[in-house]
Amino acid sequence: MYSDITGVILAGGKSSRMGVNKSFLKLGNQTIIERIVDLMKSIFSEVIIITNTPDEYKFLKLPLYEDIYKWKGPLAGIHSALTHSQTEKIFILSCDVPLMSEAMIKYIIEHRTDKSIVFCEAAGYHQPLVGVYSKKILREIEKFISDNEMSDKSFHKFIKTAEAEIIHPEKLSFYRDEIFFNVNRPEDYDTVLFLKNENNMT
């Protein structure tokens, strides 16, 4: 159990491509958000949820915080988490990644680096919504979000300019691509149900 790093669940997306709030889709006898909450609570002594619809998540009985910069994407969620967390570092896990494992989270946390951001390149993509972020980058995020001169304000643009440690977990014994499978569309939900059953994921 980690007490020096806050577990943060990002549940602030609009789910526009899914058509419904993906957090409340069922995986077995739990919703995605309940599954992720249980996972995070088994690893971190402090877990918070970042969402712009906090009333929907009150039943989870966890601290809920909204974005300070509204509707600016996941970077605004990370900014809010860093602002409200009591620890120097946070571990971000998005509701888009419902098959994430305890072993992978601990591997990312334990990776030694002096850099302020740590995440994986896995399943063919950078995975910055599963990673460690330090309060050191708060001002950098605020400057990026509020810079009216910048045309590309995307999260991936920020990640490219930030000092991040990108790790490659493919050779780990517990690694599987599906751990990082991203759920955005109805067909993704069908796939994640298949993957969960195929791999007997609890």
Secondary structure, 3 states (H helix, E strand, C coil): CECCEEEEEECCCCCCCCCCCHHHCEECCEEHHHHHHHHHHCCECCEEEECCCHHHHHHHCCCEECCCCCCCCHHHHHHHHHHHCCCCEEEEEECCCCCCCHHHHHHHHHCCCCCCEEEEEECCEEEEEEEEEEHHHHHHHHHHHHCCCCCCCCHHHHHHHCCEEEECCCCCCCCCHHHHCCCCCHHHHHHHHHHHHHCCCC
